[in-house]
Each structure stands twice: as C-alpha cells, then as structure tokens.
C-alpha cells in the first residue's frame, strides 16, 4: 500500500538555464508516492528529462525545494544523494572496460560493501533481470545485445538497493519486440521490489502500460493532467491532453477493465446427458434462439439451436456451432473486443477460474462499460473541482 506521505515532493521547482529567459521547468509542484511508478510524459522540450535530473541534482534548481522522505535534498551532498537513487538512461552508459559484474557492483563498491556481499547482490540482481550470472557476469558490454545491455543498466541502478529509481527513456533505443519484453520484465520486477520510480517517456502508450499514475506535461513542465491511466483515457481534461493521447483512447481504456466487472447475458445451458426436451423447455422459458451445450463440469462445448435437439440427447459431434475462443473473467475488455471482432455473432462465451460457463458478453456490454468509466471519471474531476 502506498504511503500518504509522498516519497518525493517537488515544491515550486524551477530551472532556467544561463542565457535563456524561458524556464525549462517553471514552478513545478509534484508528489511521488512510495512504491508507485509515476510516468512523466509530454512533447519534446517540455522539461521532463530536466525534471528527472533535478531530483538527483545532476543539475541544480534555480528555485524551489526538492524533498526526499521529508529531507530537502538541495541542502545535502549531491554525491551521497545520488548513491541513494538508481538512475537508468536510454544510452545505458555501461563502462566498456568493466565486466557486467563490475558494472553492477559500481555503487555498492563506492559504499564500501565487502566482496562477498557485493557478489551475492550482483548474482541476485542478474537473476532478477533475467541474466544467468554464470553465463554473463564475466562478459563485457560489447558482447551483449541492446536488450541485454539495458537489463544490465537496470541491474546496476538497483545495485545498492535504492528506494528511488529515476528512468529516462530506458527502453527507447530498443526494437519494439525486445522493448515489449523488457517492459513486461520490469513490471514483474517492480511487482516484487516495490521501488518508487519516476519514469520519463515521450510515448503515451508506454506511459499507459508502465504507470500507476501519469503526469502529462506541457511547456515548462506545467502539469496539464495527472492521474491514473484509466482516468486520463476516460476523461482527458482539455484539448492539449486529448490531442497528446491521440486517437483510440477509448479503445486503450479497455485494457483497464476486466470481463468479471460486466453483467453478462445468461444464455440457458444443457448438458450432454440431459434429454433434448429439457433444452427445448429452457429455450422457451428464456425466449432465446440459442443455448450453450456444456459437459458435466459445466465447461462450454457448442452453441446449439432448437433444430439441433432432434435426438434423445444432445450430441457433442457436429451439431450447432463452435464456441470459439473463450474469455475468462480476469481477461481485459480489450481482449474481449478482439474476440468479438473475430466472431461472426459479435458475442463471446465467458468461463470462470475453473473453466465453468459464466455467461456471454457482446458489444453492448463494452459500450456500457466505456460509458460507465467516462461518467465515473467526469464525476471524480467535478468533485475535485468543487473541493478545490
């Protein structure tokens, strides 16, 4: 559970570079909660990378305060501060003359850890990011692929077990397939480690996938909207945000809703051992044209109609129509949409965690779920505005 006290607090932070009259960051106030991934996203030149470098004092703020755990870091030694923070960048920045193990051990070595502790930590981190220590610890960066090198970069940032990680376009220079795998791997690692992460990207799709919350920044790092991905997709607060998200925001929002949240159509069922007249009676009672043939464990087998019930009992052979791919209650509505588009009927059968029939969903259900999410998001912002 995230703490109510922010792990990182930026209080009216500004940065104006020498020779410029326009601030790169202009009085930015921002909270990052413990254990969350906050993604800073916005167009090029909006100051998101500058904000990241201000947090660990790679550059000094022109005004404002930056607090980590309530401590004003503008008043502490910047080198000691950076050892408390993991930092991952797009170019990785591995030391080419050092082995993978030596790269990962950089900060622990600076902190004076003993050799056994360092070796244990290096092996553990390599395993965590999906690199076999026996195979990779003594290799050099030039011997790695881009994806492998990026994994080492993440492991190095985790070297001294920092509470905070700053990530600046960490997967931006990698091919799309490797990028997707690394994103998934990193989310898995975060699920175990629960670090506080500020993640910079220019890609709204990456922000939606990676962020617990997203801050969409305009010029000067002005926050145009900050919220969960699902709320931002359901209710962009202004034209700037809407344009930045781009087309398809409604469809993207389906990734945050699950089939189990829907009220499903309860088509009648009949088992393979029940008499055919039972199926006919259930069709009449439900005023439906179709029913679902299930086995004794209630697993769906076929769609069948009244005309298919000519024998003494339904058969599992060629009667009726194939069910097609099944949805589980924990599947996303985006996946449900994919299956519905592929289905001739526009309907998909849902099963529970045990594979038993749980109902049917169609396009109407998705439409209602989208409208409900939009309404809830709008009411949320109306309440915030009323309490401001």
C-alpha positions in Angstrom: 0.0 0.0 0.0 1.3 3.4 -0.9 2.1 5.8 1.9 0.0 9.0 2.2 3.2 11.0 2.8 5.0 11.5 -0.6 8.3 9.8 -1.0 9.4 12.7 -3.4 8.0 16.2 -3.2 8.8 18.9 -5.6 7.8 22.3 -4.2 7.5 25.1 -6.9 10.8 23.9 -8.5 12.1 25.9 -11.4 15.1 25.7 -13.7 16.2 28.4 -16.0 19.4 27.8 -17.9 22.0 30.6 -18.3 21.3 32.7 -21.4 17.7 31.8 -21.5 14.7 33.8 -20.3 12.3 31.0 -20.6 12.3 28.4 -17.8 12.8 24.8 -18.8 10.9 23.9 -15.6 8.5 26.5 -14.2 7.4 26.3 -10.6 6.6 22.6 -10.8 4.9 21.1 -7.7 4.6 17.3 -7.8 4.3 14.4 -5.4 5.5 10.9 -6.0 4.2 8.3 -3.6 6.2 5.4 -2.1 6.1 2.3 -4.2 4.5 3.8 -7.3 5.6 4.3 -10.9 4.9 7.9 -11.8 5.4 8.5 -15.6 6.3 11.9 -16.9 5.2 12.2 -20.5 4.9 15.1 -22.8 6.2 16.5 -26.1 9.9 17.1 -26.8 11.2 20.1 -24.9 8.6 20.1 -22.2 11.2 19.7 -19.5 10.5 16.1 -18.4 14.2 14.9 -18.5 15.3 18.2 -16.8 12.8 17.4 -14.0 14.4 14.0 -13.6 17.9 15.4 -13.4 16.8 18.0 -10.9 15.6 15.3 -8.5 19.0 13.7 -8.1 20.8 17.1 -8.6 22.7 16.3 -11.7 21.6 19.9 -12.3 20.7 22.4 -9.6 17.3 24.1 -9.4 17.0 27.8 -9.9 14.3 28.0 -7.3 12.1 25.8 -5.2 12.7 22.8 -2.9 13.0 19.0 -3.6 12.3 16.8 -0.6 13.0 13.0 -0.3 11.5 11.4 2.7 10.9 15.0 4.0 14.5 16.0 3.7 15.4 19.0 1.5 18.0 17.4 -0.9 19.1 20.8 -2.1 21.0 21.0 1.2 22.8 17.7 1.2 25.9 16.4 -0.6 24.9 15.6 -4.2 27.2 12.6 -4.5 25.8 11.0 -1.4 22.3 11.8 -2.7 22.9 10.0 -6.0 24.1 6.9 -4.2 20.6 6.6 -2.7 19.0 6.8 -6.1 19.1 4.4 -9.0 19.4 6.0 -12.5 18.7 4.4 -15.8 19.0 6.2 -19.2 18.3 5.4 -22.8 22.0 5.2 -23.7 22.6 2.8 -20.8 26.1 4.2 -20.1 27.9 0.9 -19.1 31.6 1.2 -18.5 33.0 -0.7 -21.5 36.3 -1.7 -19.8 34.4 -3.4 -16.9 32.7 -6.7 -16.8 29.0 -7.0 -16.3 29.5 -7.9 -12.7 31.8 -4.9 -12.2 29.3 -2.6 -13.8 26.5 -3.7 -11.5 28.8 -3.5 -8.4 29.7 0.2 -9.1 27.7 1.8 -6.3 28.0 -1.0 -3.7 31.8 -0.7 -4.2 31.6 3.1 -3.7 29.7 2.5 -0.5 32.3 0.1 0.8 30.4 -3.2 0.8 32.6 -6.3 1.3 33.3 -8.6 -1.6 31.0 -11.4 -0.5 28.1 -9.1 -0.1 28.7 -7.5 -3.5 29.0 -10.8 -5.3 25.8 -12.0 -3.7 24.0 -8.8 -4.6 25.3 -8.9 -8.2 24.2 -12.5 -8.7 20.8 -11.9 -7.2 20.2 -8.8 -9.4 21.4 -10.5 -12.6 18.9 -13.3 -11.9 16.2 -10.8 -11.1 16.5 -9.1 -14.5 16.8 -12.4 -16.4 20.5 -12.8 -17.0 22.2 -16.0 -15.8 25.2 -14.9 -13.6 27.3 -17.9 -14.6 26.8 -17.0 -18.3 27.1 -13.2 -18.2 28.9 -12.0 -15.1 32.3 -12.0 -16.7 31.3 -10.7 -20.1 31.9 -7.2 -21.3 29.2 -4.8 -22.6 30.3 -5.1 -26.2 29.4 -8.8 -26.1 25.7 -8.0 -25.2 22.7 -7.3 -27.3 20.9 -4.0 -26.8 18.2 -5.7 -24.7 20.7 -7.5 -22.6 22.7 -4.3 -22.0 19.6 -2.5 -20.9 18.9 -5.2 -18.4 22.4 -4.7 -17.0 21.6 -1.0 -16.8 18.5 -1.7 -14.7 20.5 -4.1 -12.5 23.2 -1.5 -12.0 20.6 1.1 -11.0 19.4 -1.4 -8.4 22.9 -2.3 -7.2 22.8 -0.6 -3.8 19.1 -1.4 -3.3 17.9 2.2 -3.6 14.4 3.2 -2.6 14.1 5.5 -5.5 14.8 4.9 -9.2 14.8 7.5 -12.0 14.4 6.2 -15.5 14.9 8.4 -18.6 13.6 6.8 -21.8 15.1 3.5 -20.5 13.7 1.3 -23.4 13.6 4.0 -26.1 16.5 2.7 -28.2 15.4 -0.9 -28.5 13.4 -2.7 -31.2 9.7 -3.0 -30.5 9.6 -6.7 -29.6 12.5 -6.5 -27.2 11.1 -3.3 -25.8 7.8 -5.0 -25.0 9.6 -7.9 -23.3 11.7 -5.6 -21.2 8.7 -3.6 -20.2 6.9 -6.7 -19.0 10.1 -8.0 -17.3 10.5 -4.6 -15.5 6.9 -4.6 -14.3 7.4 -8.1 -13.0 10.5 -7.0 -11.1 8.7 -3.9 -9.8 5.9 -6.2 -8.5 8.5 -7.9 -6.3 10.6 -4.9 -5.3 8.0 -2.0 -5.0 10.5 0.8 -5.7 9.5 4.4 -6.0 10.0 5.2 -9.7 9.9 8.4 -11.8 9.8 7.2 -15.4 10.2 9.6 -18.4 9.0 8.8 -21.8 7.6 10.6 -24.9 5.4 7.6 -25.8 1.9 7.7 -24.4 1.4 4.0 -25.0 4.4 3.2 -22.9 3.2 5.6 -20.2 -0.2 3.9 -20.1 1.4 0.5 -19.8 4.1 1.4 -17.2 2.5 4.0 -15.0 0.5 3.7 -11.8 -0.1 7.4 -12.5 0.8 9.6 -15.4 1.7 13.3 -15.4 1.1 14.8 -18.8 3.4 17.8 -19.1 3.1 20.9 -21.3 5.7 23.6 -21.9 7.9 24.4 -18.8 6.8 21.1 -17.2 3.4 22.5 -16.4 1.1 19.6 -15.4 -1.8 19.5 -17.7 -3.3 16.4 -16.1 -2.0 13.9 -13.5 -4.0 10.8 -12.7 -4.3 7.0 -13.3 -4.0 5.9 -16.9 -7.6 4.7 -16.9 -9.0 8.1 -15.7 -6.9 10.0 -18.2 -8.1 7.8 -21.0 -11.7 8.0 -19.9 -11.7 11.8 -19.4 -8.9 14.0 -20.9 -9.4 17.3 -19.1 -8.6 19.6 -22.0 -7.8 19.7 -25.7 -4.0 19.6 -25.1 -4.3 16.2 -23.3 -6.8 14.9 -25.8 -4.5 15.7 -28.7 -1.5 14.3 -26.9 -3.2 11.0 -26.1 -4.4 10.8 -29.8 -6.9 8.6 -31.4 -8.1 5.4 -29.8 -8.1 6.5 -26.2 -11.4 4.8 -25.6 -10.1 1.5 -27.0 -6.9 1.8 -24.9 -9.0 2.3 -21.8 -10.5 -1.2 -22.3 -7.1 -2.6 -21.1 -8.0 -1.4 -17.6 -11.4 -3.1 -17.3 -12.0 -6.8 -16.8 -14.7 -9.1 -18.1 -15.6 -10.0 -14.5 -16.9 -6.5 -14.0 -19.6 -6.9 -16.6 -23.2 -8.1 -16.1 -23.4 -10.9 -18.6 -26.1 -12.4 -20.7 -27.2 -15.7 -19.1 -28.0 -17.9 -22.0 -29.6 -21.2 -21.0 -27.5 -24.4 -20.9 -27.9 -28.1 -21.3 -25.6 -30.9 -20.5 -24.7 -33.7 -22.9 -26.6 -36.2 -20.6 -29.9 -34.2 -20.3 -32.9 -35.0 -22.5 -33.4 -32.9 -25.6 -36.9 -31.8 -24.4 -35.2 -30.1 -21.4 -33.2 -27.9 -23.8 -36.4 -27.1 -25.7 -38.1 -26.1 -22.5 -35.2 -23.9 -21.4 -35.2 -22.1 -24.8 -38.9 -21.4 -24.5 -38.6 -20.2 -20.9 -35.6 -17.9 -21.7 -37.1 -16.7 -25.0 -33.8 -17.4 -26.7 -32.8 -18.9 -30.0 -29.6 -20.4 -28.8 -28.4 -22.3 -25.8 -25.0 -23.5 -24.7 -24.1 -27.2 -24.6 -21.9 -27.9 -21.6 -20.2 -31.0 -20.3 -20.8 -32.4 -16.8 -18.2 -30.0 -15.4 -20.2 -27.1 -16.9 -17.4 -26.4 -19.5 -18.9 -24.9 -22.7 -18.8 -27.2 -25.8 -21.1 -25.8 -28.6 -23.8 -23.3 -29.4 -27.0 -25.3 -30.3 -30.4 -24.3 -31.5 -33.9 -25.9 -31.3 -33.3 -27.7 -34.6 -30.2 -29.4 -33.1 -32.3 -31.0 -30.4 -33.9 -33.7 -32.6 -32.3 -36.7 -30.9 -33.0 -38.1 -27.4 -30.0 -36.2 -26.0 -27.6 -33.6 -27.5 -24.5 -34.9 -29.1 -21.1 -33.4 -28.8 -20.2 -34.0 -32.5 -21.1 -31.7 -35.3 -24.4 -30.2 -34.1 -24.7 -26.5 -33.6 -21.8 -24.0 -33.9 -18.3 -23.9 -32.5 -18.0 -21.8 -29.3 -14.7 -20.3 -30.4 -12.0 -18.9 -28.0 -13.3 -18.5 -24.5 -13.0 -15.4 -22.3 -12.0 -15.7 -18.6 -13.4 -13.4 -16.0 -10.0 -11.9 -15.4 -9.4 -11.1 -19.1 -9.4 -7.4 -20.2 -12.2 -5.9 -22.2 -9.6 -5.1 -24.9 -9.1 -8.9 -25.3 -12.9 -9.3 -25.3 -13.2 -6.8 -28.1 -10.6 -8.6 -30.2 -12.5 -11.9 -29.9 -15.8 -10.2 -30.6 -14.4 -8.7 -33.8 -13.3 -12.2 -34.9 -16.6 -13.7 -34.0 -19.4 -13.9 -36.6 -22.0 -13.3 -33.9 -20.2 -10.5 -32.1 -20.6 -12.5 -28.9 -18.1 -14.3 -26.7 -18.7 -17.0 -24.0 -17.1 -16.4 -20.6 -15.9 -19.0 -18.2 -14.8 -18.7 -14.6 -11.5 -19.6 -13.0 -12.4 -23.3 -13.1 -13.5 -23.2 -16.7 -17.2 -23.4 -16.0 -19.7 -21.4 -18.1 -20.3 -17.9 -16.6 -22.3 -16.2 -19.3 -21.9 -14.3 -22.6 -20.8 -10.8 -23.4 -21.3 -8.7 -26.5 -20.5 -5.3 -27.9 -23.4 -3.7 -25.9 -21.6 -4.7 -22.7 -18.4 -3.0 -23.8 -20.2 0.2 -24.8 -21.9 0.3 -21.3 -18.5 -0.3 -19.6 -16.9 2.6 -21.5 -19.8 5.0 -20.7 -19.6 4.0 -17.0 -15.9 4.6 -16.9 -16.3 8.0 -18.6 -19.0 9.0 -16.2 -17.1 7.9 -13.1 -14.0 9.9 -14.3 -16.1 13.0 -15.0 -17.7 12.9 -11.6 -14.3 12.4 -10.0 -13.0 15.6 -11.6 -16.1 17.5 -10.8 -15.7 16.6 -7.2 -12.1 17.7 -7.2 -13.0 21.0 -8.7 -15.8 21.5 -6.2 -13.4 20.8 -3.3 -10.6 23.0 -4.6 
